[in-house]
Amino acid sequence: MIPTVLNDIWIFSSKFTFAVVAFRLLQLSLNESVIRITETPSVLQMVSYNPAGRVLSWRFVRSHWNVLYER
């Protein structure tokens, strides 16, 4: 199940561009106090469902690979 924070972000995403919300969500996925470590793959998956999100999530993975790999 997706944590409440993720649900809240997706609900309010209609007020912002997808890229802004997706980028913030990806950033939050690195913060263990906001999103559990086990939910980070789900965040990446949800963002990458959108065609624009594929590029964004791939760039995020490449730039944060060391952190993601250690988890």
PDB file with one MODEL, atoms N, CA, C and O in Angstrom:
MODEL        1
ATOM      1  N   MET A   1       0.841  -1.186   0.000  1.00  0.00           N
ATOM      2  CA  MET A   1       0.000   0.000   0.000  1.00  0.00           C
ATOM      3  C   MET A   1       0.877   1.236   0.000  1.00  0.00           C
ATOM      4  O   MET A   1       1.928   1.264   0.640  1.00  0.00           O
ATOM      5  N   ILE A   2       0.447   2.243  -0.710  1.00  0.00           N
ATOM      6  CA  ILE A   2       1.215   3.473  -0.826  1.00  0.00           C
ATOM      7  C   ILE A   2       0.949   4.343   0.399  1.00  0.00           C
ATOM      8  O   ILE A   2      -0.202   4.535   0.790  1.00  0.00           O
ATOM      9  N   PRO A   3       2.021   4.871   1.006  1.00  0.00           N
ATOM     10  CA  PRO A   3       1.839   5.718   2.187  1.00  0.00           C
ATOM     11  C   PRO A   3       0.981   6.944   1.881  1.00  0.00           C
ATOM     12  O   PRO A   3       0.853   7.353   0.728  1.00  0.00           O
ATOM     13  N   THR A   4       0.402   7.516   2.918  1.00  0.00           N
ATOM     14  CA  THR A   4      -0.482   8.667   2.783  1.00  0.00           C
ATOM     15  C   THR A   4       0.194   9.840   2.106  1.00  0.00           C
ATOM     16  O   THR A   4      -0.448  10.555   1.337  1.00  0.00           O
ATOM     17  N   VAL A   5       1.466  10.056   2.368  1.00  0.00           N
ATOM     18  CA  VAL A   5       2.180  11.171   1.757  1.00  0.00           C
ATOM     19  C   VAL A   5       2.129  11.058   0.236  1.00  0.00           C
ATOM     20  O   VAL A   5       1.886  12.052  -0.449  1.00  0.00           O
ATOM     21  N   LEU A   6       2.354   9.871  -0.293  1.00  0.00           N
ATOM     22  CA  LEU A   6       2.304   9.683  -1.740  1.00  0.00           C
ATOM     23  C   LEU A   6       0.908   9.968  -2.277  1.00  0.00           C
ATOM     24  O   LEU A   6       0.760  10.618  -3.312  1.00  0.00           O
ATOM     25  N   ASN A   7      -0.099   9.492  -1.590  1.00  0.00           N
ATOM     26  CA  ASN A   7      -1.474   9.743  -2.029  1.00  0.00           C
ATOM     27  C   ASN A   7      -1.778  11.234  -2.046  1.00  0.00           C
ATOM     28  O   ASN A   7      -2.381  11.737  -2.994  1.00  0.00           O
ATOM     29  N   ASP A   8      -1.365  11.939  -1.002  1.00  0.00           N
ATOM     30  CA  ASP A   8      -1.597  13.373  -0.934  1.00  0.00           C
ATOM     31  C   ASP A   8      -0.912  14.111  -2.076  1.00  0.00           C
ATOM     32  O   ASP A   8      -1.489  15.025  -2.666  1.00  0.00           O
ATOM     33  N   ILE A   9       0.303  13.718  -2.381  1.00  0.00           N
ATOM     34  CA  ILE A   9       1.025  14.377  -3.460  1.00  0.00           C
ATOM     35  C   ILE A   9       0.327  14.146  -4.785  1.00  0.00           C
ATOM     36  O   ILE A   9       0.190  15.075  -5.581  1.00  0.00           O
ATOM     37  N   TRP A  10      -0.116  12.931  -5.036  1.00  0.00           N
ATOM     38  CA  TRP A  10      -0.790  12.646  -6.308  1.00  0.00           C
ATOM     39  C   TRP A  10      -2.129  13.358  -6.396  1.00  0.00           C
ATOM     40  O   TRP A  10      -2.519  13.777  -7.485  1.00  0.00           O
ATOM     41  N   ILE A  11      -2.842  13.509  -5.297  1.00  0.00           N
ATOM     42  CA  ILE A  11      -4.130  14.209  -5.302  1.00  0.00           C
ATOM     43  C   ILE A  11      -3.940  15.675  -5.673  1.00  0.00           C
ATOM     44  O   ILE A  11      -4.712  16.224  -6.460  1.00  0.00           O
ATOM     45  N   PHE A  12      -2.919  16.308  -5.112  1.00  0.00           N
ATOM     46  CA  PHE A  12      -2.688  17.724  -5.377  1.00  0.00           C
ATOM     47  C   PHE A  12      -1.900  17.964  -6.665  1.00  0.00           C
ATOM     48  O   PHE A  12      -1.680  19.114  -7.047  1.00  0.00           O
ATOM     49  N   SER A  13      -1.482  16.911  -7.327  1.00  0.00           N
ATOM     50  CA  SER A  13      -0.662  17.075  -8.520  1.00  0.00           C
ATOM     51  C   SER A  13      -1.421  17.729  -9.669  1.00  0.00           C
ATOM     52  O   SER A  13      -0.800  18.249 -10.596  1.00  0.00           O
ATOM     53  N   SER A  14      -2.740  17.713  -9.626  1.00  0.00           N
ATOM     54  CA  SER A  14      -3.502  18.339 -10.712  1.00  0.00           C
ATOM     55  C   SER A  14      -3.322  19.855 -10.726  1.00  0.00           C
ATOM     56  O   SER A  14      -3.608  20.506 -11.731  1.00  0.00           O
ATOM     57  N   LYS A  15      -2.853  20.412  -9.624  1.00  0.00           N
ATOM     58  CA  LYS A  15      -2.659  21.858  -9.549  1.00  0.00           C
ATOM     59  C   LYS A  15      -1.280  22.277 -10.042  1.00  0.00           C
ATOM     60  O   LYS A  15      -1.022  23.471 -10.198  1.00  0.00           O
ATOM     61  N   PHE A  16      -0.409  21.341 -10.283  1.00  0.00           N
ATOM     62  CA  PHE A  16       0.948  21.634 -10.698  1.00  0.00           C
ATOM     63  C   PHE A  16       1.272  20.830 -11.953  1.00  0.00           C
ATOM     64  O   PHE A  16       0.554  19.898 -12.316  1.00  0.00           O
ATOM     65  N   THR A  17       2.348  21.203 -12.595  1.00  0.00           N
ATOM     66  CA  THR A  17       2.757  20.388 -13.730  1.00  0.00           C
ATOM     67  C   THR A  17       3.273  19.058 -13.231  1.00  0.00           C
ATOM     68  O   THR A  17       3.767  18.950 -12.109  1.00  0.00           O
ATOM     69  N   PHE A  18       3.156  18.053 -14.068  1.00  0.00           N
ATOM     70  CA  PHE A  18       3.597  16.719 -13.678  1.00  0.00           C
ATOM     71  C   PHE A  18       5.066  16.705 -13.302  1.00  0.00           C
ATOM     72  O   PHE A  18       5.450  16.072 -12.319  1.00  0.00           O
ATOM     73  N   ALA A  19       5.888  17.395 -14.071  1.00  0.00           N
ATOM     74  CA  ALA A  19       7.330  17.370 -13.833  1.00  0.00           C
ATOM     75  C   ALA A  19       7.687  17.900 -12.456  1.00  0.00           C
ATOM     76  O   ALA A  19       8.562  17.349 -11.787  1.00  0.00           O
ATOM     77  N   VAL A  20       7.023  18.958 -12.027  1.00  0.00           N
ATOM     78  CA  VAL A  20       7.317  19.543 -10.711  1.00  0.00           C
ATOM     79  C   VAL A  20       6.957  18.566  -9.604  1.00  0.00           C
ATOM     80  O   VAL A  20       7.748  18.343  -8.688  1.00  0.00           O
ATOM     81  N   VAL A  21       5.781  17.989  -9.684  1.00  0.00           N
ATOM     82  CA  VAL A  21       5.328  17.055  -8.657  1.00  0.00           C
ATOM     83  C   VAL A  21       6.182  15.792  -8.665  1.00  0.00           C
ATOM     84  O   VAL A  21       6.581  15.299  -7.610  1.00  0.00           O
ATOM     85  N   ALA A  22       6.459  15.273  -9.851  1.00  0.00           N
ATOM     86  CA  ALA A  22       7.247  14.048  -9.957  1.00  0.00           C
ATOM     87  C   ALA A  22       8.656  14.259  -9.425  1.00  0.00           C
ATOM     88  O   ALA A  22       9.188  13.403  -8.717  1.00  0.00           O
ATOM     89  N   PHE A  23       9.260  15.388  -9.757  1.00  0.00           N
ATOM     90  CA  PHE A  23      10.610  15.665  -9.280  1.00  0.00           C
ATOM     91  C   PHE A  23      10.628  15.758  -7.755  1.00  0.00           C
ATOM     92  O   PHE A  23      11.527  15.220  -7.110  1.00  0.00           O
ATOM     93  N   ARG A  24       9.645  16.436  -7.184  1.00  0.00           N
ATOM     94  CA  ARG A  24       9.580  16.560  -5.724  1.00  0.00           C
ATOM     95  C   ARG A  24       9.350  15.195  -5.076  1.00  0.00           C
ATOM     96  O   ARG A  24       9.941  14.887  -4.041  1.00  0.00           O
ATOM     97  N   LEU A  25       8.509  14.399  -5.674  1.00  0.00           N
ATOM     98  CA  LEU A  25       8.239  13.066  -5.151  1.00  0.00           C
ATOM     99  C   LEU A  25       9.498  12.208  -5.176  1.00  0.00           C
ATOM    100  O   LEU A  25       9.768  11.469  -4.229  1.00  0.00           O
ATOM    101  N   LEU A  26      10.258  12.301  -6.244  1.00  0.00           N
ATOM    102  CA  LEU A  26      11.518  11.555  -6.326  1.00  0.00           C
ATOM    103  C   LEU A  26      12.492  12.021  -5.247  1.00  0.00           C
ATOM    104  O   LEU A  26      13.174  11.207  -4.624  1.00  0.00           O
ATOM    105  N   GLN A  27      12.552  13.317  -5.034  1.00  0.00           N
ATOM    106  CA  GLN A  27      13.425  13.836  -3.979  1.00  0.00           C
ATOM    107  C   GLN A  27      12.991  13.332  -2.604  1.00  0.00           C
ATOM    108  O   GLN A  27      13.825  12.947  -1.784  1.00  0.00           O
ATOM    109  N   LEU A  28      11.702  13.339  -2.362  1.00  0.00           N
ATOM    110  CA  LEU A  28      11.187  12.865  -1.079  1.00  0.00           C
ATOM    111  C   LEU A  28      11.449  11.383  -0.871  1.00  0.00           C
ATOM    112  O   LEU A  28      11.552  10.925   0.268  1.00  0.00           O
ATOM    113  N   SER A  29      11.557  10.637  -1.944  1.00  0.00           N
ATOM    114  CA  SER A  29      11.800   9.201  -1.814  1.00  0.00           C
ATOM    115  C   SER A  29      13.171   8.896  -1.215  1.00  0.00           C
ATOM    116  O   SER A  29      13.409   7.778  -0.759  1.00  0.00           O
ATOM    117  N   LEU A  30      14.060   9.863  -1.210  1.00  0.00           N
ATOM    118  CA  LEU A  30      15.377   9.680  -0.588  1.00  0.00           C
ATOM    119  C   LEU A  30      15.349   9.988   0.908  1.00  0.00           C
ATOM    120  O   LEU A  30      16.296   9.666   1.626  1.00  0.00           O
ATOM    121  N   ASN A  31      14.283  10.600   1.373  1.00  0.00           N
ATOM    122  CA  ASN A  31      14.155  10.970   2.775  1.00  0.00           C
ATOM    123  C   ASN A  31      13.385   9.876   3.509  1.00  0.00           C
ATOM    124  O   ASN A  31      12.175   9.735   3.335  1.00  0.00           O
ATOM    125  N   GLU A  32      14.085   9.113   4.321  1.00  0.00           N
ATOM    126  CA  GLU A  32      13.481   7.960   5.007  1.00  0.00           C
ATOM    127  C   GLU A  32      12.408   8.356   6.004  1.00  0.00           C
ATOM    128  O   GLU A  32      11.554   7.534   6.339  1.00  0.00           O
ATOM    129  N   SER A  33      12.426   9.593   6.488  1.00  0.00           N
ATOM    130  CA  SER A  33      11.406  10.011   7.445  1.00  0.00           C
ATOM    131  C   SER A  33      10.086  10.375   6.749  1.00  0.00           C
ATOM    132  O   SER A  33       9.060  10.527   7.412  1.00  0.00           O
ATOM    133  N   VAL A  34      10.110  10.513   5.435  1.00  0.00           N
ATOM    134  CA  VAL A  34       8.905  10.849   4.683  1.00  0.00           C
ATOM    135  C   VAL A  34       8.354   9.630   3.955  1.00  0.00           C
ATOM    136  O   VAL A  34       7.163   9.335   4.040  1.00  0.00           O
ATOM    137  N   ILE A  35       9.221   8.928   3.243  1.00  0.00           N
ATOM    138  CA  ILE A  35       8.821   7.750   2.475  1.00  0.00           C
ATOM    139  C   ILE A  35       9.736   6.590   2.851  1.00  0.00           C
ATOM    140  O   ILE A  35      10.961   6.710   2.824  1.00  0.00           O
ATOM    141  N   ARG A  36       9.125   5.479   3.196  1.00  0.00           N
ATOM    142  CA  ARG A  36       9.914   4.310   3.597  1.00  0.00           C
ATOM    143  C   ARG A  36      10.842   3.868   2.471  1.00  0.00           C
ATOM    144  O   ARG A  36      10.534   4.036   1.290  1.00  0.00           O
ATOM    145  N   ILE A  37      11.976   3.304   2.856  1.00  0.00           N
ATOM    146  CA  ILE A  37      12.949   2.817   1.879  1.00  0.00           C
ATOM    147  C   ILE A  37      12.314   1.792   0.950  1.00  0.00           C
ATOM    148  O   ILE A  37      12.602   1.765  -0.247  1.00  0.00           O
ATOM    149  N   THR A  38      11.466   0.964   1.495  1.00  0.00           N
ATOM    150  CA  THR A  38      10.851  -0.089   0.683  1.00  0.00           C
ATOM    151  C   THR A  38       9.873   0.458  -0.355  1.00  0.00           C
ATOM    152  O   THR A  38       9.502  -0.260  -1.283  1.00  0.00           O
ATOM    153  N   GLU A  39       9.453   1.709  -0.216  1.00  0.00           N
ATOM    154  CA  GLU A  39       8.514   2.315  -1.159  1.00  0.00           C
ATOM    155  C   GLU A  39       9.215   3.054  -2.293  1.00  0.00           C
ATOM    156  O   GLU A  39       8.559   3.462  -3.252  1.00  0.00           O
ATOM    157  N   THR A  40      10.531   3.236  -2.206  1.00  0.00           N
ATOM    158  CA  THR A  40      11.254   3.967  -3.249  1.00  0.00           C
ATOM    159  C   THR A  40      11.080   3.331  -4.629  1.00  0.00           C
ATOM    160  O   THR A  40      10.853   4.064  -5.591  1.00  0.00           O
ATOM    161  N   PRO A  41      11.172   2.017  -4.776  1.00  0.00           N
ATOM    162  CA  PRO A  41      10.922   1.439  -6.108  1.00  0.00           C
ATOM    163  C   PRO A  41       9.512   1.732  -6.626  1.00  0.00           C
ATOM    164  O   PRO A  41       9.321   1.924  -7.826  1.00  0.00           O
ATOM    165  N   SER A  42       8.539   1.765  -5.740  1.00  0.00           N
ATOM    166  CA  SER A  42       7.171   2.077  -6.151  1.00  0.00           C
ATOM    167  C   SER A  42       7.061   3.509  -6.652  1.00  0.00           C
ATOM    168  O   SER A  42       6.347   3.783  -7.617  1.00  0.00           O
ATOM    169  N   VAL A  43       7.765   4.417  -5.999  1.00  0.00           N
ATOM    170  CA  VAL A  43       7.769   5.814  -6.431  1.00  0.00           C
ATOM    171  C   VAL A  43       8.366   5.909  -7.832  1.00  0.00           C
ATOM    172  O   VAL A  43       7.803   6.560  -8.713  1.00  0.00           O
ATOM    173  N   LEU A  44       9.494   5.265  -8.028  1.00  0.00           N
ATOM    174  CA  LEU A  44      10.138   5.279  -9.350  1.00  0.00           C
ATOM    175  C   LEU A  44       9.209   4.685 -10.403  1.00  0.00           C
ATOM    176  O   LEU A  44       9.124   5.194 -11.521  1.00  0.00           O
ATOM    177  N   GLN A  45       8.529   3.633 -10.054  1.00  0.00           N
ATOM    178  CA  GLN A  45       7.616   2.993 -10.989  1.00  0.00           C
ATOM    179  C   GLN A  45       6.442   3.904 -11.333  1.00  0.00           C
ATOM    180  O   GLN A  45       6.082   4.029 -12.504  1.00  0.00           O
ATOM    181  N   MET A  46       5.838   4.544 -10.326  1.00  0.00           N
ATOM    182  CA  MET A  46       4.701   5.424 -10.573  1.00  0.00           C
ATOM    183  C   MET A  46       5.100   6.603 -11.453  1.00  0.00           C
ATOM    184  O   MET A  46       4.363   6.975 -12.366  1.00  0.00           O
ATOM    185  N   VAL A  47       6.245   7.182 -11.187  1.00  0.00           N
ATOM    186  CA  VAL A  47       6.695   8.323 -11.982  1.00  0.00           C
ATOM    187  C   VAL A  47       6.978   7.890 -13.417  1.00  0.00           C
ATOM    188  O   VAL A  47       6.659   8.613 -14.361  1.00  0.00           O
ATOM    189  N   SER A  48       7.567   6.727 -13.578  1.00  0.00           N
ATOM    190  CA  SER A  48       7.946   6.289 -14.920  1.00  0.00           C
ATOM    191  C   SER A  48       6.765   5.830 -15.774  1.00  0.00           C
ATOM    192  O   SER A  48       6.935   5.609 -16.973  1.00  0.00           O
ATOM    193  N   TYR A  49       5.578   5.680 -15.194  1.00  0.00           N
ATOM    194  CA  TYR A  49       4.399   5.338 -15.988  1.00  0.00           C
ATOM    195  C   TYR A  49       4.064   6.452 -16.984  1.00  0.00           C
ATOM    196  O   TYR A  49       3.560   6.189 -18.076  1.00  0.00           O
ATOM    197  N   ASN A  50       4.346   7.678 -16.599  1.00  0.00           N
ATOM    198  CA  ASN A  50       4.108   8.809 -17.481  1.00  0.00           C
ATOM    199  C   ASN A  50       5.272   8.919 -18.457  1.00  0.00           C
ATOM    200  O   ASN A  50       6.423   8.809 -18.034  1.00  0.00           O
ATOM    201  N   PRO A  51       5.020   9.133 -19.745  1.00  0.00           N
ATOM    202  CA  PRO A  51       6.129   9.234 -20.707  1.00  0.00           C
ATOM    203  C   PRO A  51       7.179  10.279 -20.328  1.00  0.00           C
ATOM    204  O   PRO A  51       8.376  10.045 -20.496  1.00  0.00           O
ATOM    205  N   ALA A  52       6.736  11.425 -19.818  1.00  0.00           N
ATOM    206  CA  ALA A  52       7.699  12.444 -19.386  1.00  0.00           C
ATOM    207  C   ALA A  52       8.436  11.990 -18.133  1.00  0.00           C
ATOM    208  O   ALA A  52       9.585  12.368 -17.904  1.00  0.00           O
ATOM    209  N   GLY A  53       7.772  11.187 -17.335  1.00  0.00           N
ATOM    210  CA  GLY A  53       8.375  10.708 -16.106  1.00  0.00           C
ATOM    211  C   GLY A  53       9.462   9.670 -16.323  1.00  0.00           C
ATOM    212  O   GLY A  53      10.334   9.493 -15.472  1.00  0.00           O
ATOM    213  N   ARG A  54       9.415   8.984 -17.456  1.00  0.00           N
ATOM    214  CA  ARG A  54      10.451   7.984 -17.746  1.00  0.00           C
ATOM    215  C   ARG A  54      11.822   8.625 -17.792  1.00  0.00           C
ATOM    216  O   ARG A  54      12.779   8.127 -17.200  1.00  0.00           O
ATOM    217  N   VAL A  55      11.903   9.731 -18.500  1.00  0.00           N
ATOM    218  CA  VAL A  55      13.181  10.438 -18.606  1.00  0.00           C
ATOM    219  C   VAL A  55      13.583  10.995 -17.247  1.00  0.00           C
ATOM    220  O   VAL A  55      14.741  10.892 -16.841  1.00  0.00           O
ATOM    221  N   LEU A  56      12.629  11.581 -16.555  1.00  0.00           N
ATOM    222  CA  LEU A  56      12.896  12.163 -15.247  1.00  0.00           C
ATOM    223  C   LEU A  56      13.370  11.102 -14.254  1.00  0.00           C
ATOM    224  O   LEU A  56      14.349  11.315 -13.539  1.00  0.00           O
ATOM    225  N   SER A  57      12.684   9.969 -14.207  1.00  0.00           N
ATOM    226  CA  SER A  57      13.070   8.920 -13.256  1.00  0.00           C
ATOM    227  C   SER A  57      14.409   8.293 -13.631  1.00  0.00           C
ATOM    228  O   SER A  57      15.191   7.941 -12.748  1.00  0.00           O
ATOM    229  N   TRP A  58      14.685   8.150 -14.920  1.00  0.00           N
ATOM    230  CA  TRP A  58      15.973   7.593 -15.336  1.00  0.00           C
ATOM    231  C   TRP A  58      17.114   8.516 -14.943  1.00  0.00           C
ATOM    232  O   TRP A  58      18.147   8.054 -14.460  1.00  0.00           O
ATOM    233  N   ARG A  59      16.938   9.805 -15.144  1.00  0.00           N
ATOM    234  CA  ARG A  59      17.968  10.774 -14.739  1.00  0.00           C
ATOM    235  C   ARG A  59      18.156  10.763 -13.225  1.00  0.00           C
ATOM    236  O   ARG A  59      19.273  10.886 -12.722  1.00  0.00           O
ATOM    237  N   PHE A  60      17.048  10.613 -12.513  1.00  0.00           N
ATOM    238  CA  PHE A  60      17.120  10.565 -11.054  1.00  0.00           C
ATOM    239  C   PHE A  60      17.906   9.341 -10.602  1.00  0.00           C
ATOM    240  O   PHE A  60      18.767   9.446  -9.728  1.00  0.00           O
ATOM    241  N   VAL A  61      17.620   8.192 -11.185  1.00  0.00           N
ATOM    242  CA  VAL A  61      18.327   6.958 -10.821  1.00  0.00           C
ATOM    243  C   VAL A  61      19.810   7.095 -11.119  1.00  0.00           C
ATOM    244  O   VAL A  61      20.644   6.717 -10.296  1.00  0.00           O
ATOM    245  N   ARG A  62      20.148   7.626 -12.276  1.00  0.00           N
ATOM    246  CA  ARG A  62      21.562   7.790 -12.633  1.00  0.00           C
ATOM    247  C   ARG A  62      22.277   8.747 -11.688  1.00  0.00           C
ATOM    248  O   ARG A  62      23.419   8.493 -11.303  1.00  0.00           O
ATOM    249  N   SER A  63      21.627   9.836 -11.311  1.00  0.00           N
ATOM    250  CA  SER A  63      22.301  10.817 -10.457  1.00  0.00           C
ATOM    251  C   SER A  63      22.344  10.398  -8.990  1.00  0.00           C
ATOM    252  O   SER A  63      23.185  10.891  -8.238  1.00  0.00           O
ATOM    253  N   HIS A  64      21.460   9.502  -8.569  1.00  0.00           N
ATOM    254  CA  HIS A  64      21.430   9.059  -7.168  1.00  0.00           C
ATOM    255  C   HIS A  64      21.717   7.565  -7.038  1.00  0.00           C
ATOM    256  O   HIS A  64      21.307   6.935  -6.064  1.00  0.00           O
ATOM    257  N   TRP A  65      22.405   7.011  -7.998  1.00  0.00           N
ATOM    258  CA  TRP A  65      22.639   5.565  -8.023  1.00  0.00           C
ATOM    259  C   TRP A  65      23.328   5.067  -6.752  1.00  0.00           C
ATOM    260  O   TRP A  65      22.936   4.035  -6.209  1.00  0.00           O
ATOM    261  N   ASN A  66      24.332   5.772  -6.275  1.00  0.00           N
ATOM    262  CA  ASN A  66      25.061   5.314  -5.081  1.00  0.00           C
ATOM    263  C   ASN A  66      24.138   5.193  -3.877  1.00  0.00           C
ATOM    264  O   ASN A  66      24.222   4.220  -3.127  1.00  0.00           O
ATOM    265  N   VAL A  67      23.274   6.155  -3.688  1.00  0.00           N
ATOM    266  CA  VAL A  67      22.342   6.111  -2.552  1.00  0.00           C
ATOM    267  C   VAL A  67      21.350   4.967  -2.731  1.00  0.00           C
ATOM    268  O   VAL A  67      21.091   4.211  -1.794  1.00  0.00           O
ATOM    269  N   LEU A  68      20.803   4.843  -3.923  1.00  0.00           N
ATOM    270  CA  LEU A  68      19.820   3.792  -4.180  1.00  0.00           C
ATOM    271  C   LEU A  68      20.435   2.407  -4.074  1.00  0.00           C
ATOM    272  O   LEU A  68      19.805   1.477  -3.570  1.00  0.00           O
ATOM    273  N   TYR A  69      21.654   2.274  -4.546  1.00  0.00           N
ATOM    274  CA  TYR A  69      22.336   0.980  -4.514  1.00  0.00           C
ATOM    275  C   TYR A  69      22.608   0.535  -3.076  1.00  0.00           C
ATOM    276  O   TYR A  69      22.498  -0.651  -2.766  1.00  0.00           O
ATOM    277  N   GLU A  70      22.961   1.467  -2.202  1.00  0.00           N
ATOM    278  CA  GLU A  70      23.255   1.132  -0.805  1.00  0.00           C
ATOM    279  C   GLU A  70      22.017   0.654  -0.061  1.00  0.00           C
ATOM    280  O   GLU A  70      22.127  -0.069   0.930  1.00  0.00           O
ATOM    281  N   ARG A  71      20.865   1.044  -0.521  1.00  0.00           N
ATOM    282  CA  ARG A  71      19.619   0.638   0.144  1.00  0.00           C
ATOM    283  C   ARG A  71      19.288  -0.765  -0.241  1.00  0.00           C
ATOM    284  O   ARG A  71      18.277  -1.305   0.208  1.00  0.00           O
TER     285      ARG A  71
ENDMDL
END
